[in-house]
Amino acid sequence: MDKHLKSQKPHDHSLIALFNSTPSSSSSSSSLSSSSSYWYAESIHLSSNPVQTGSKVSHEADQTEATENDSIQGMGFMNGINGGCIMEWKDVENRFDQLAWTGNRPEPVIKWSQFDFCIGMQSSSEFANELLRALRRCRNWKLDITKPELQYFWFRIKDDSFNSRMQIFFDMCNRNMDGRITETNIKQTILLTASTNKLSLTHEEMEDYTALIMKSVDIKNKGYIEISQMESLMKATLSSKTPLSPTKQVSAALGKNNVHSNDFCEEEEPMSKAEVMFRNYWRRCWVVLLWVVACIVLFTWKFVQYKNRSGFEVMGYCLPTAKGAAETLKLNMALILLPVCRNTITWLRNHRSISYLIPFNDSINFHKVIAGGIVVGVILHGGTHLACDFPRISESDRSTFRQTIAADFGYHQPTYVEILMTPEVGSGIVMVVLMGIAFSLASKWPRRGSPVLPVSLRRVTGYDTFWYSHHLFVLVYALLIFHSVFLFLTKNWLEKSTWMYIIFPVLLYTGERIFRAVRSGSYEVDILKASLYPGKVLHLKMQKPEGFTYRSGMYIFLQCPQISPFQWHPFSLTSGPQDDYLSVHIRTLGDWSYHIYSLFQEAVLSELLECPKLYIDGPYGSAAQDHVKYDILVLIGLGIGATPFISILKDVAKGVQIAQRDNSGLKECSLTKGPSKAYLYWITRDQNSFDWFRDVMKEISNSAQKQSVVEMHNFLTSVYPEGDVRSALLSVIQSLHHAKNGIDIVSRTPIRTHFARPNWFNIFSRLARKHGGAKIGVFYCGPSNLARELMKLCTKFSTTTTTRFSFHKENY
């Protein structure tokens, strides 16, 4: 499945703390000049008495401000979050000094257009310009900025007084500084907020949002809003927002025996780290350990065997070393085929006793580990022969040669070149070259056509090149048999045992390929509907072939003969097992996906009656299939990585509904027995991505019964965090619109969108507290860097709470 989209937001190096809830120690690293004393005194005055425009903020409001601020700031309102990095005045001053110039002026200055860089808001320059205009109150706001003036601005920005912060925001909206915000001002601010957060906004939506704000605040129909009304609006809308995970709960969730739940057993104690590691890795460990032991035993057995033979007198320890490595190569060339026998693995993983012992979810990783073992074996076997054995044969004492191994060479002592020209050595060299090509093109950068590679290499690499080059293994196995027939120093057929090792895996894999070819030939599917979504995502709704059954979390392979009759690509099924159709979502990330998107785009736009022909092969099992083993599910997808979990959400919701009907006395079999609750955390960086699964989100959210079973959280990383002034108005509109219409303004579904990236620590804390004693399966599909963070959190909370978190990552 195409799942390598990285959903990372390019935050500023340092985010302005415009509405910072934490006061800054704003002491200058250098003494203030006499010219800056006015600005400094004014900034101190502003900290306690914010500038008022048009309407006063009453003294009584100041007295109650601290209490109100605690509740609002605790909800994440205008916190000045900076991605873990908050600037201080010394940082701003250093940036000023980098840019400052004097010319004919008495003191250094910077251009007004450099204000955004100095305060760390360079990624949203337009917003920084509006901020500067508000701070200068429209008076010659494009003049050059001196250091004392910049320090004054910085003190105002860093002022943690709510009234001061509210005044700055009001002044940004109130462009003519008359103390009144009109509809035009609101529209301008909405447009600025939308562009700053990379959100699309239609004219009708802008009009609707503006009218919504005016109706909520301008009760007397004056046609404008004053600062006191804006302040009330902020407090009323944002203080009512429920955060995903209150920070106050974090410490409580980490305490021992503090988790309470009526649904799960509370008698279990938190596990030790050693126990967590054992539970997570014992299957992998025993399989890898068994493999390592087998390699060592075979190497030792063959080493001892050849150490006691006559050839040892000529070649010394080089001979048993090369032969020992060769024996491990036989084993690994047999084993490497087993993890890619997908039908066999899918069948085996359905047997609980077998899947309990063998980690089928790591089959591809084990395939890579064995490949690494083959590389080591080839280097040891081939390198020892070329650098040690062959030179010793050609340069050995003639009498010793005649008394030991002369018969194996027809009583002719060969030269080094003559040895290289023999069938066994020539076939071995060709085999190594072919394996080197296949292994190199299968590595991460060439397979993905990484930009790290030179342009010339990128043209000849990519998934297609990997796919075709990997089929060189057919020649490799043929050469392996040929190579084993002409072995040096071996006349006994029982010792030419290569065929004994590989016959079963080769026959099994060959049988699988034949079975897949026959089955896929009967699985030509009719396209019921093809939809094109933003981000070059193709949604295909296909007729389900007769007799095609699968479980949620499985995937299929697709083939399009118009592109290639040989290429099959895996995609997660986004339809549920109970649906009478099959569906997949294909993100355009490679050559094949680009071609199939283009074919269907042409068919859809030209309204052709016939869509491109498709064949399917499957279904095949994946890590997501294990979701039935857990009480609670946490499904985490980045971008298109949400696709494996859509069918699971449908299945869990449907399964619980059927179970509830069964409990009511209706006779109907439950499709899914297992999870009682599923959480989806979908992180994407593009607002248009919500179009991909909008129908599914609406379907689940519109059913109160399903909502109690499935809880969805959307995160849009292009929007600045809740608490940042750049998304403050967006938060207000979101709250008002959702309260009135029940629809989120970002996703355009009933599911409310969270801004920026999730705080995973707080999310896991909330889950541990809410589901004490439960077994929670965490399933993730996306880049590896977040996978490592999630795995650490699973271990941390399993060892500090009674909740058991088990991590699974999708691998294809």
C-alpha positions in Angstrom: 0.0 0.0 0.0 1.2 3.5 -0.7 1.8 4.7 2.7 5.0 6.7 2.9 3.5 10.1 2.9 5.1 12.2 5.7 2.7 14.3 7.5 5.1 16.8 9.1 4.2 20.5 9.5 7.0 22.9 8.7 6.8 25.0 11.8 8.7 28.2 12.2 12.1 27.9 13.8 10.6 30.0 16.6 6.9 30.9 17.0 5.9 34.2 18.3 4.3 34.1 21.7 1.7 36.6 20.9 -0.8 35.1 23.3 1.7 33.5 25.7 0.4 32.1 28.9 3.9 31.8 30.4 5.6 35.1 31.2 9.0 35.6 29.7 12.1 36.8 31.4 12.6 39.6 28.9 15.8 41.0 30.1 18.1 42.4 27.5 21.6 41.0 27.1 22.9 44.5 26.7 22.0 47.6 28.7 19.2 49.8 27.3 20.3 53.0 25.7 18.8 56.3 26.7 16.8 56.4 23.5 15.1 53.1 24.4 14.1 54.0 28.0 10.8 55.4 26.8 9.9 52.2 25.0 10.9 50.1 27.9 8.9 52.1 30.4 5.9 52.1 28.1 6.2 48.3 27.7 6.1 47.9 31.5 3.1 50.1 31.7 1.4 48.1 29.0 1.9 44.9 30.9 -0.4 46.1 33.7 -2.6 48.5 31.7 -3.2 47.4 28.2 -3.9 50.1 25.6 -7.6 50.7 25.2 -9.3 51.6 22.0 -12.9 52.6 21.5 -14.2 50.8 24.6 -12.9 50.3 28.1 -12.2 47.1 29.8 -13.6 47.6 33.2 -11.6 47.4 36.4 -13.9 44.6 37.6 -12.9 42.6 34.6 -9.3 43.0 35.5 -10.0 41.7 39.0 -11.6 38.5 37.7 -9.2 38.1 34.8 -6.8 35.7 36.6 -9.6 33.2 37.4 -10.9 33.3 33.8 -7.5 33.1 32.4 -6.7 29.9 34.3 -9.7 28.1 32.8 -9.2 29.5 29.3 -5.4 28.9 29.2 -5.9 25.5 30.6 -8.0 24.7 27.6 -5.1 25.7 25.3 -6.3 29.2 24.5 -3.5 31.5 23.1 -0.6 29.6 24.7 2.1 30.8 22.4 3.2 27.2 21.8 6.3 27.0 19.6 6.9 23.4 18.8 8.9 22.9 22.0 11.0 26.1 21.4 10.1 29.5 22.8 12.2 32.5 21.9 13.5 35.0 24.4 14.6 38.6 23.9 18.2 37.6 23.5 17.3 35.4 20.5 15.3 38.3 18.9 18.2 40.6 19.6 20.7 38.2 18.0 18.5 38.1 14.9 18.3 41.9 14.9 22.1 42.2 15.0 22.4 39.8 12.1 20.3 42.1 9.9 20.9 45.6 11.3 22.4 48.3 9.2 23.2 52.0 10.0 23.7 54.1 6.9 23.2 57.7 7.8 21.1 56.9 10.9 22.2 57.5 14.5 21.4 53.9 15.5 21.1 50.5 13.8 17.8 49.6 12.2 16.2 46.8 10.3 13.6 47.0 7.5 10.0 46.5 8.5 9.8 43.5 6.1 12.4 41.8 8.3 10.2 41.9 11.4 8.8 38.4 10.7 12.3 36.9 10.8 13.3 38.6 14.0 10.3 37.4 16.0 10.4 33.9 14.4 7.3 34.1 12.2 9.1 33.9 8.8 6.8 31.1 7.6 3.7 33.4 7.9 5.1 36.8 6.8 1.7 38.3 5.9 0.4 37.6 9.4 3.6 39.1 10.9 3.0 42.3 8.8 -0.5 42.6 10.2 0.9 42.2 13.7 3.4 45.0 13.1 0.7 47.2 11.8 -1.4 46.6 14.9 1.6 47.2 17.2 2.3 50.5 15.4 -1.4 51.3 15.4 -1.3 52.0 11.6 1.0 55.1 12.0 3.8 54.8 9.5 3.9 51.1 10.2 6.3 50.5 7.3 9.1 52.6 8.7 12.4 51.0 9.6 12.6 49.4 13.1 15.2 50.3 15.8 16.3 47.9 18.5 14.5 49.8 21.3 11.3 49.8 19.3 11.7 46.1 18.5 12.2 45.4 22.3 9.1 47.4 23.1 7.1 45.3 20.5 8.6 42.2 22.0 7.5 43.1 25.5 4.0 43.7 24.3 3.9 40.4 22.5 5.2 38.5 25.5 2.9 40.2 27.9 0.9 37.4 29.5 -2.0 39.7 30.5 -5.2 38.5 28.8 -6.4 42.1 28.3 -3.2 43.0 26.6 -3.2 40.0 24.3 -6.9 40.6 23.5 -6.1 44.3 22.7 -3.4 43.3 20.2 -5.7 40.8 18.5 -8.5 43.4 18.4 -6.1 45.9 16.8 -5.1 43.4 14.1 -8.8 43.0 13.2 -9.6 46.8 13.6 -7.6 48.1 10.7 -8.6 51.8 11.0 -8.1 51.8 14.8 -11.5 53.4 15.5 -12.4 50.8 18.2 -14.9 49.0 16.0 -14.6 45.8 14.0 -16.9 45.8 11.0 -18.0 42.9 8.7 -15.3 43.9 6.3 -12.7 43.7 9.0 -13.9 40.2 10.0 -13.8 39.1 6.3 -10.2 40.4 5.9 -9.1 38.6 9.1 -10.8 35.3 8.1 -9.0 35.4 4.7 -5.7 36.2 6.4 -6.2 33.3 8.9 -7.2 30.8 6.2 -4.2 31.6 3.9 -1.8 31.5 6.9 -3.1 28.0 7.8 -3.2 26.9 4.1 -6.9 26.3 4.2 -9.2 26.6 1.2 -12.2 28.9 1.6 -15.0 29.7 -0.8 -16.7 33.1 -0.9 -19.9 31.7 0.4 -18.1 30.1 3.4 -16.4 33.4 4.2 -19.8 35.2 4.1 -21.4 32.5 6.2 -18.6 32.6 8.9 -18.7 36.4 9.0 -22.4 36.4 9.5 -22.1 33.8 12.2 -19.7 35.9 14.2 -21.7 39.0 13.8 -25.0 37.3 14.8 -23.3 35.8 17.9 -21.9 39.1 19.1 -23.7 42.0 17.5 -27.1 41.4 19.2 -28.2 45.0 18.9 -27.4 45.0 15.2 -25.0 48.0 15.4 -23.0 46.7 12.5 -19.8 46.5 14.4 -18.1 44.7 17.3 -16.3 46.4 20.2 -13.4 44.9 22.2 -15.5 43.8 25.2 -17.8 41.9 22.8 -14.8 40.2 21.1 -13.4 39.3 24.5 -16.7 37.7 25.5 -16.8 35.8 22.3 -13.4 34.4 22.8 -14.1 33.3 26.3 -17.5 31.9 25.5 -16.4 29.8 22.5 -12.9 28.7 23.4 -13.3 28.1 27.1 -16.1 25.6 26.2 -13.9 23.5 24.0 -13.0 20.2 25.5 -9.3 19.4 25.0 -8.3 16.0 23.7 -6.2 15.3 26.8 -6.0 17.7 29.7 -2.5 18.1 30.9 -3.6 17.8 34.5 -4.5 14.2 33.9 -1.1 13.2 32.7 0.6 12.9 36.1 -2.4 11.0 37.5 -2.4 8.5 34.6 1.2 7.6 35.3 0.8 6.8 38.9 0.6 3.1 40.0 -2.8 1.6 40.7 -4.5 4.9 40.0 -6.4 3.8 36.9 -10.0 3.0 37.5 -12.5 1.4 35.1 -15.7 -0.6 35.5 -15.2 -2.4 32.2 -11.9 -4.2 32.8 -10.1 -6.0 35.6 -8.2 -3.8 38.0 -6.3 -6.5 39.9 -3.4 -6.6 37.5 -0.2 -4.7 38.4 1.8 -2.6 36.0 4.3 -4.7 34.2 8.0 -4.4 34.5 9.9 -3.1 31.5 11.5 -6.6 31.1 8.1 -8.2 31.0 6.9 -5.7 28.4 9.9 -6.3 26.3 9.5 -10.1 26.6 5.8 -9.9 25.6 6.6 -7.7 22.6 9.6 -9.5 21.3 9.7 -13.2 22.4 8.2 -14.5 19.2 10.7 -12.6 17.1 13.5 -13.5 19.4 13.0 -17.3 19.4 12.6 -17.4 15.6 15.7 -15.3 15.0 17.6 -17.3 17.7 16.5 -20.6 16.1 17.8 -19.3 12.7 21.1 -18.1 14.1 21.6 -21.4 16.0 20.8 -23.3 12.8 23.4 -21.3 10.8 26.0 -21.8 13.5 25.4 -25.5 13.7 25.6 -26.0 9.9 28.7 -23.9 9.7 30.4 -25.8 12.5 29.4 -29.2 11.1 30.8 -28.4 7.7 33.9 -26.7 9.1 34.8 -29.7 11.1 34.1 -32.0 8.2 36.5 -30.2 5.8 39.1 -29.6 8.5 39.7 -33.3 8.6 40.0 -33.7 4.8 43.2 -33.8 2.6 42.4 -30.4 1.1 43.1 -28.8 4.4 46.8 -29.5 3.9 46.8 -27.3 0.8 44.3 -24.6 1.7 44.4 -24.5 5.5 41.5 -22.9 7.4 40.3 -21.1 4.2 38.7 -24.3 2.9 36.5 -25.2 6.0 35.6 -21.5 6.3 34.3 -21.3 2.7 32.5 -24.7 3.0 30.9 -23.7 6.3 29.6 -20.4 4.8 28.3 -22.4 1.8 26.2 -24.6 4.0 24.6 -21.6 5.6 23.9 -20.2 2.2 22.0 -23.3 1.2 19.8 -22.9 4.2 19.2 -19.2 3.7 18.5 -19.5 0.0 15.7 -22.0 1.0 14.3 -19.9 3.9 14.2 -16.6 2.0 11.4 -17.8 -0.2 9.1 -18.7 2.7 8.2 -15.2 4.0 7.0 -14.2 0.5 4.6 -17.2 0.2 1.7 -14.9 1.0 -1.1 -17.4 0.6 0.5 -19.9 2.9 1.2 -17.2 5.5 -2.4 -15.9 5.3 -3.7 -19.5 5.8 -1.3 -20.2 8.7 -2.0 -16.9 10.5 -5.7 -17.9 10.7 -4.7 -20.8 13.0 -4.3 -19.3 16.5 -1.9 -21.9 17.8 0.5 -21.3 14.9 0.1 -17.5 14.8 0.7 -17.4 18.6 4.2 -18.8 18.1 5.2 -17.3 14.8 5.3 -13.5 14.2 3.7 -13.5 10.7 3.5 -9.7 10.9 7.3 -9.6 10.6 7.5 -11.8 7.6 8.9 -9.1 5.3 11.4 -8.0 8.0 12.5 -11.7 8.4 12.9 -11.8 4.6 15.3 -8.8 4.9 17.2 -10.4 7.8 17.8 -13.6 5.8 18.9 -11.5 2.9 21.4 -9.9 5.2 22.6 -13.4 6.2 23.0 -14.3 2.5 25.1 -11.2 1.9 27.4 -12.2 4.8 27.5 -15.8 3.6 28.4 -14.8 0.0 31.1 -12.5 1.2 32.6 -15.2 3.4 32.2 -18.0 0.9 33.2 -16.2 -2.3 35.7 -13.9 -0.7 37.5 -16.8 1.0 37.6 -18.8 -2.2 38.9 -15.9 -4.4 41.4 -14.4 -1.9 42.6 -17.6 -0.1 41.6 -21.0 -1.5 42.3 -20.4 -5.2 45.7 -18.7 -4.7 46.8 -21.5 -2.4 45.8 -24.2 -5.0 47.7 -22.6 -7.8 50.8 -21.7 -5.7 51.0 -24.9 -3.5 53.9 -27.3 -3.5 53.5 -29.7 -6.4 54.3 -32.8 -4.3 51.7 -31.8 -1.7 49.2 -31.1 -4.4 49.7 -34.5 -6.1 49.4 -36.3 -2.7 46.2 -34.5 -1.7 43.7 -33.0 -4.2 45.3 -33.7 -7.7 42.7 -36.2 -8.6 40.0 -33.6 -8.3 41.7 -31.5 -10.9 42.6 -34.3 -13.4 46.2 -34.4 -12.0 46.8 -30.9 -13.4 47.7 -28.1 -11.1 45.7 -25.1 -12.4 46.7 -21.5 -12.5 44.5 -18.9 -10.8 42.9 -17.8 -14.1 42.2 -21.4 -15.0 40.3 -21.9 -11.8 38.2 -18.8 -12.5 37.3 -20.2 -15.9 35.8 -23.4 -14.5 32.0 -23.9 -14.6 31.6 -23.9 -10.8 33.5 -20.7 -10.3 32.1 -18.9 -13.4 28.5 -19.8 -12.4 29.2 -18.6 -8.8 30.5 -15.2 -10.0 27.5 -14.7 -12.3 25.2 -15.7 -9.5 26.8 -13.1 -7.1 26.5 -10.4 -9.7 22.8 -11.0 -10.3 22.2 -11.2 -6.5 24.1 -7.9 -6.1 21.9 -6.2 -8.6 18.7 -7.5 -7.1 19.8 -6.6 -3.5 21.0 -3.1 -4.4 17.8 -2.2 -6.3 15.7 -3.5 -3.4 17.3 -1.2 -0.8 15.4 1.8 0.5 16.7 4.7 -1.7 16.7 3.0 -5.1 13.4 1.3 -4.5 11.7 4.6 -3.7 13.6 6.7 -6.2 14.9 8.8 -3.3 15.9 12.5 -4.1 19.1 11.7 -2.3 20.3 9.7 -5.4 21.8 11.5 -8.4 19.4 12.3 -11.2 21.1 9.8 -13.5 20.4 7.0 -11.0 16.9 8.1 -10.3 16.0 7.6 -13.9 16.9 3.9 -13.7 15.6 3.2 -10.3 12.2 3.1 -8.6 9.6 0.5 -7.8 9.3 -0.8 -11.3 13.1 -1.4 -11.5 13.0 -3.1 -8.1 10.1 -5.3 -9.2 11.6 -6.6 -12.4 15.2 -6.9 -11.0 13.9 -9.0 -8.1 12.8 -11.7 -10.6 16.4 -12.3 -11.4 16.1 -14.8 -8.6 14.8 -17.3 -11.1 18.2 -17.3 -12.8 20.0 -17.3 -9.5 18.3 -20.5 -8.4 19.0 -22.2 -11.7 22.7 -21.2 -11.4 22.6 -22.4 -7.8 21.7 -25.9 -8.9 24.2 -25.8 -11.7 26.9 -24.5 -9.3 26.2 -27.3 -6.8 26.7 -30.1 -9.5 30.3 -29.1 -10.2 31.6 -28.6 -6.7 35.3 -28.9 -6.0 36.5 -31.7 -3.8 33.1 -33.4 -3.8 32.2 -36.6 -5.7 29.5 -38.0 -3.4 26.0 -37.0 -4.5 24.8 -37.0 -1.0 27.2 -34.1 -0.2 25.8 -32.1 -3.1 22.8 -31.3 -1.0 21.8 -27.9 -2.3 18.7 -29.4 -4.0 17.7 -31.0 -0.7 17.5 -27.6 1.0 15.7 -25.6 -1.7 13.3 -28.2 -3.3 10.4 -27.7 -0.9 10.6 -23.8 -0.8 11.0 -23.6 -4.6 8.1 -26.0 -5.2 5.9 -24.2 -2.6 6.7 -20.7 -4.1 6.2 -22.0 -7.6 2.9 -23.5 -6.6 1.8 -20.2 -5.0 2.6 -18.3 -8.2 0.6 -20.7 -10.3 -2.3 -20.6 -7.9 -2.2 -16.8 -7.9 -2.1 -16.7 -11.7 -5.1 -19.1 -11.9 -7.1 -17.3 -9.2 -6.4 -13.8 -10.4 -7.4 -14.9 -13.9 -10.9 -15.6 -12.6 -11.0 -12.4 -10.5 -11.4 -9.8 -13.2 -13.5 -7.2 -11.5 -16.1 -4.8 -12.8 -15.7 -1.2 -11.8 -18.8 0.1 -10.1 -17.5 3.6 -9.5 -14.3 5.5 -9.9 -13.8 8.7 -8.0 -10.9 11.2 -8.3 -10.0 13.0 -5.0 -7.6 15.9 -4.3 -4.0 14.9 -3.8 -4.2 12.6 -6.8 -6.1 9.9 -4.9 -8.1 7.4 -6.9 -11.0 5.6 -5.1 -12.2 2.4 -6.9 -15.4 0.7 -6.0 -15.4 -2.8 -7.5 -17.9 -5.6 -7.7 -17.1 -8.3 -5.2 -16.3 -11.6 -7.0 -18.5 -14.5 -6.1 -17.0 -16.5 -3.2 -14.5 -13.7 -2.3 -14.4 -13.5 1.5 -12.1 -11.6 3.7 -11.6 -10.1 7.1 -11.2 -6.4 8.0 -7.6 -5.3 7.8 -6.7 -7.5 4.8 -5.3 -6.3 1.5 -5.3 -7.3 -2.1 -3.1 -7.0 -5.1 -4.2 -5.1 -8.2 -3.0 -5.7 -11.8 -3.9 -3.5 -14.8 -2.9 -5.2 -18.1 -2.9 -1.9 -19.9 0.1 -0.8 -17.7 1.8 -4.2 -17.3 0.7 -7.8 -17.3 3.3 -8.7 -14.8 3.1 -6.1 -12.1 0.9 -6.6 -9.0 0.7 -3.9 -6.3 -0.8 -4.2 -2.8 -3.6 -2.0 -1.5 -5.6 -2.2 1.7 -9.3 -2.9 1.4 -11.3 0.1 2.6 -14.6 -1.8 2.3 -15.9 -3.8 5.2 -16.4 -7.6 5.1 -20.1 -7.1 5.3 -20.2 -4.8 2.2 -21.3 -6.2 -1.1 -18.5 -4.5 -3.0 -14.7 -4.0 -2.7 -13.1 -0.7 -2.5 -9.5 0.7 -2.4 -7.9 4.1 -2.2 -4.8 4.6 -4.4 -2.5 7.5 -3.7 -0.3 8.5 -6.7 3.2 8.1 -5.4 5.0 5.9 -8.0 5.1 5.0 -11.6 2.4 2.4 -11.6 0.0 4.4 -9.4 0.6 7.4 -11.6 -0.3 5.4 -14.7 -3.5 3.9 -13.2 -4.6 7.3 -12.0 -4.1 8.8 -15.5 -6.1 5.9 -17.1 -9.1 6.4 -14.8 -8.8 10.2 -14.9 -9.2 10.0 -18.7 -12.1 7.6 -18.3 -13.9 9.7 -15.7 -13.4 13.1 -17.4 -14.3 11.8 -20.8 -17.2 9.9 -19.4 -16.2 6.7 -21.1 -18.5 3.7 -20.7 -15.6 1.3 -20.2 -13.0 1.7 -17.5 -9.6 0.1 -17.7 -9.6 -3.7 -17.0 -8.4 -4.7 -13.5 -7.6 -8.1 -12.0 -7.3 -8.7 -8.2 -5.4 -11.2 -6.2 -6.0 -12.0 -2.6 -7.1 -11.4 0.1 -3.9 -11.4 2.1 -3.4 -11.0 5.9 -1.6 -8.1 7.6 -0.8 -6.9 11.1 -4.2 -5.0 11.2 -5.9 -8.4 11.2 -4.8 -8.9 14.8 -7.2 -6.2 16.0 -9.7 -8.9 17.0 -7.3 -9.9 19.9 -7.8 -6.7 21.8 -10.4 -5.1 24.1 -9.6 -1.6 22.7 -8.2 -0.5 19.4 -6.1 2.6 18.7 -5.7 3.0 15.0 -3.1 5.6 13.9 -2.7 6.6 10.2 -0.6 9.3 8.6 -2.1 10.6 5.3 -3.0 7.7 3.0 -1.8 5.4 5.9 -5.4 5.5 7.3 -6.6 3.1 4.6 -5.9 -0.2 6.5 -8.2 1.0 9.3 -11.3 2.1 7.4 -12.6 -1.5 7.0 -11.8 -2.1 10.7 -13.8 0.8 11.8 -16.8 -0.4 9.7 -16.4 -3.9 11.0 -16.1 -3.0 14.7 -19.1 -0.7 14.5 -21.1 -3.4 12.6 -19.9 -6.2 14.8 -20.9 -4.5 18.1 -24.3 -3.6 16.7 -25.0 -7.2 15.8 -23.7 -8.3 19.2 -26.2 -5.9 20.8 -29.0 -7.3 18.7 -27.9 -10.9 19.6 -28.2 -9.9 23.3 -31.7 -8.7 22.6 -32.7 -12.1 21.4 -32.3 -11.8 17.7 -30.6 -14.7 15.9 -27.8 -13.4 13.8 -24.1 -14.3 13.8 -21.7 -11.6 14.8 -19.1 -10.7 12.1 -16.5 -9.5 14.6 -16.0 -10.6 18.1 -13.4 -8.7 20.0 -12.9 -4.9 20.4 -15.6 -3.0 22.3 -14.1 0.4 21.3 -12.0 1.8 18.5 -10.2 5.1 18.3 -9.0 6.5 15.0 -6.3 9.1 15.0 -5.8 10.4 11.4 -3.0 12.9 10.8 -2.8 14.7 7.5 -1.2 17.9 6.3 -3.7 18.8 3.5 -7.3 19.9 4.2 -8.4 18.2 0.9 -7.3 14.9 2.3 -10.6 14.8 4.3 -12.4 14.2 1.0 -10.9 10.7 0.8 -13.0 9.2 3.7 -15.7 11.8 4.2 -18.5 9.4 3.5 -17.2 6.9 6.1 -16.8 9.6 8.7 -20.3 10.9 8.0 -21.7 7.4 8.1 -20.2 6.6 11.5 -20.7 10.0 13.1 -24.4 10.2 12.0 -25.2 7.1 14.0 -25.3 7.6 17.8 -24.9 3.9 18.3 -21.7 3.8 16.1 -20.4 6.9 17.8 -20.3 5.1 21.1 -18.2 2.3 19.6 -16.0 4.3 17.2 -14.3 7.6 18.2 -12.5 9.5 15.4 -10.0 12.3 15.8 -8.7 14.2 12.8 -5.5 16.3 13.0 -4.5 18.8 10.3 -0.8 19.7 10.6 -1.0 22.7 8.2 -3.0 24.6 10.9 -1.1 26.2 13.7 -1.7 24.7 17.2 -4.7 25.7 19.2 -3.4 28.5 21.4 -1.5 30.2 18.5 -2.9 33.6 17.5 -2.7 32.5 13.9 -5.4 29.9 14.5 -7.4 31.7 17.2 -10.1 33.1 15.0 -10.3 29.7 13.2 -11.0 28.1 16.6 -13.8 30.6 17.3 -15.4 30.0 14.0 -15.0 26.2 14.4 -16.8 26.3 17.8 -19.6 28.5 16.6 -20.2 26.6 13.4 -20.1 23.2 15.0 -22.5 24.3 17.7 -25.0 25.6 15.2 -24.7 23.1 12.3 -22.9 20.1 13.8 -20.4 20.2 11.0 -16.7 20.9 11.3 -15.5 23.8 9.0 -12.2 22.1 8.2 -13.1 18.4 7.5 -16.7 19.4 6.5 -17.9 16.4 8.5 -19.4 16.0 12.0 -15.9 15.0 13.2 -14.1 18.0 14.7 -10.6 18.7 13.5 -7.7 19.2 15.9 -5.0 21.6 14.9 -1.3 20.7 14.4 0.3 17.4 15.4 -1.1 15.3 18.3 0.5 15.2 21.7 0.9 11.5 21.8 1.9 11.5 25.5 -1.3 13.1 26.5 -3.4 10.8 24.2 -1.8 7.7 25.7 -2.3 9.1 29.2 -6.0 9.6 28.5 -6.4 6.1 27.1 -4.6 4.5 30.1 -6.8 6.4 32.5 -10.0 5.7 30.7 -9.4 2.0 30.0 -7.5 0.7 33.1 -6.8 -3.0 33.0 -7.6 -3.3 29.3 -5.6 -4.8 26.5 -5.1 -2.0 23.9 -3.9 -2.8 20.5 -2.1 0.1 18.9 -2.0 -0.2 15.1 0.1 2.2 13.0 0.6 2.8 9.3 3.1 5.5 8.3 6.8 6.6 8.5 9.2 4.8 10.8 10.2 7.8 12.9 6.8 8.1 14.5 6.6 4.3 14.9 9.6 4.4 17.2 8.0 7.1 19.3 4.7 5.2 19.6 6.5 2.0 20.5 8.3 3.8 23.3 5.0 5.2 24.6 3.4 1.7 24.5 6.2 0.4 26.7 6.2 3.4 29.0 2.4 3.2 29.8 2.4 -0.6 30.0 5.0 -0.3 32.8 3.5 2.6 34.7 -0.2 1.8 34.5 -2.4 -1.3 34.6 -3.3 -0.8 30.9 -1.5 -3.1 28.4 -0.5 -1.4 25.2 0.7 -3.6 22.3 2.2 -2.0 19.2 1.8 -3.2 15.6 3.1 -1.6 12.4 1.9 -2.3 9.0 4.6 -3.8 6.7 4.1 -4.6 3.0 
